[in-house]
Amino acid sequence: MRFFGCTDMGRVRKDNQDTFDCREIPGLGAVLVVCDGMGGAQAGSVASTTAVNAFYHALEDSFSEGIPAKADEREEDLARACRIANMRVYDLARDNWAYDGMGTTLVAALVLPDVAHVVNVGDSRCYLLSNGMIRQVTVDHSLVQLLVDRGEITPEEAQHHPKKNLITRAVGVDLDVDCDILRVELGQGDRLLLCSDGLTNVLSNETIAEESRKEPDLERLGHRLMDMTLERGAPDNVTVVLAEI
């Protein structure tokens, strides 16, 4: 398994509130996570960094005696790690007035040779790139997604909606957090993409899939997606994390 990640503050923002990490599980797979912070320049980056670190430390504790053989137990470990990350950010915001109201998205994947377990809060996304096609694995926790689900706007209208950045769930905002847990079957050559909305607000799914089809090297693909986003103005922070089976 190969994996790669990169992040950039973009062409407009003066700081980067995104945080990511990729860690190998020797002989088994990898854990990937992307967080997109909110709450002002300093608070946003504190929220995302705190969430990433707390999430990983919680998983390390859960996996100290090995990764569970049962898929349901692995997914409960991911949900527990997300809840712990939520509490760390929430407590930090409560104890420091400068961080009041901060929060972050979180999308993470435990990637094994035949399956990925994904946890998601907010509008950072996970995609499956397989056989030249792209499929969005996660569902955004956002206002515009609610409007799409209700049939009030189309997905195309959602892409340019003035309130498309309003999310309905975030890590660290409330005492408890509700996360989605998803399972993705994987085959040889499949790729997972985890990213902040700074990428998907600029590049379409079709563009991402086309670039993946053209580029056999994972690291070059990651750099290419980043470069294309920057070339097109990148109004937000951009984070790209990829894994390939």
ChimeraX attribute file (.defattr): number of C-alpha atoms within 10 A of each C-alpha:
attribute: neighborCount
match mode: 1-to-1
recipient: residues
	/A:1	16
	/A:2	14
	/A:3	22
	/A:4	20
	/A:5	22
	/A:6	17
	/A:7	22
	/A:8	21
	/A:9	19
	/A:10	22
	/A:11	16
	/A:12	12
	/A:13	14
	/A:14	11
	/A:15	16
	/A:16	20
	/A:17	28
	/A:18	28
	/A:19	29
	/A:20	26
	/A:21	18
	/A:22	19
	/A:23	14
	/A:24	15
	/A:25	15
	/A:26	7
	/A:27	9
	/A:28	11
	/A:29	20
	/A:30	20
	/A:31	21
	/A:32	26
	/A:33	27
	/A:34	32
	/A:35	34
	/A:36	32
	/A:37	30
	/A:38	21
	/A:39	18
	/A:40	17
	/A:41	14
	/A:42	16
	/A:43	21
	/A:44	25
	/A:45	24
	/A:46	24
	/A:47	34
	/A:48	29
	/A:49	23
	/A:50	22
	/A:51	35
	/A:52	24
	/A:53	16
	/A:54	21
	/A:55	24
	/A:56	23
	/A:57	15
	/A:58	19
	/A:59	21
	/A:60	15
	/A:61	12
	/A:62	18
	/A:63	14
	/A:64	9
	/A:65	8
	/A:66	10
	/A:67	16
	/A:68	13
	/A:69	8
	/A:70	8
	/A:71	14
	/A:72	12
	/A:73	12
	/A:74	18
	/A:75	21
	/A:76	13
	/A:77	20
	/A:78	26
	/A:79	22
	/A:80	17
	/A:81	24
	/A:82	29
	/A:83	22
	/A:84	23
	/A:85	26
	/A:86	28
	/A:87	21
	/A:88	21
	/A:89	27
	/A:90	24
	/A:91	16
	/A:92	18
	/A:93	21
	/A:94	16
	/A:95	10
	/A:96	9
	/A:97	9
	/A:98	14
	/A:99	21
	/A:100	17
	/A:101	19
	/A:102	26
	/A:103	31
	/A:104	35
	/A:105	27
	/A:106	32
	/A:107	27
	/A:108	30
	/A:109	28
	/A:110	22
	/A:111	24
	/A:112	18
	/A:113	17
	/A:114	13
	/A:115	17
	/A:116	23
	/A:117	20
	/A:118	27
	/A:119	24
	/A:120	32
	/A:121	28
	/A:122	26
	/A:123	28
	/A:124	26
	/A:125	26
	/A:126	27
	/A:127	20
	/A:128	23
	/A:129	23
	/A:130	18
	/A:131	14
	/A:132	12
	/A:133	14
	/A:134	20
	/A:135	13
	/A:136	14
	/A:137	18
	/A:138	22
	/A:139	15
	/A:140	20
	/A:141	21
	/A:142	19
	/A:143	18
	/A:144	26
	/A:145	23
	/A:146	16
	/A:147	14
	/A:148	15
	/A:149	12
	/A:150	10
	/A:151	10
	/A:152	13
	/A:153	15
	/A:154	14
	/A:155	15
	/A:156	9
	/A:157	13
	/A:158	18
	/A:159	16
	/A:160	11
	/A:161	13
	/A:162	10
	/A:163	12
	/A:164	16
	/A:165	13
	/A:166	14
	/A:167	19
	/A:168	15
	/A:169	23
	/A:170	26
	/A:171	33
	/A:172	29
	/A:173	21
	/A:174	16
	/A:175	13
	/A:176	14
	/A:177	19
	/A:178	15
	/A:179	22
	/A:180	15
	/A:181	17
	/A:182	14
	/A:183	16
	/A:184	16
	/A:185	12
	/A:186	20
	/A:187	14
	/A:188	12
	/A:189	13
	/A:190	17
	/A:191	22
	/A:192	26
	/A:193	24
	/A:194	28
	/A:195	30
	/A:196	29
	/A:197	21
	/A:198	25
	/A:199	26
	/A:200	17
	/A:201	17
	/A:202	19
	/A:203	17
	/A:204	12
	/A:205	14
	/A:206	11
	/A:207	15
	/A:208	21
	/A:209	19
	/A:210	14
	/A:211	15
	/A:212	24
	/A:213	15
	/A:214	10
	/A:215	13
	/A:216	11
	/A:217	11
	/A:218	19
	/A:219	17
	/A:220	13
	/A:221	20
	/A:222	23
	/A:223	16
	/A:224	16
	/A:225	20
	/A:226	22
	/A:227	13
	/A:228	16
	/A:229	22
	/A:230	22
	/A:231	11
	/A:232	11
	/A:233	12
	/A:234	23
	/A:235	17
	/A:236	25
	/A:237	25
	/A:238	29
	/A:239	28
	/A:240	23
	/A:241	24
	/A:242	24
	/A:243	26
	/A:244	20
	/A:245	18
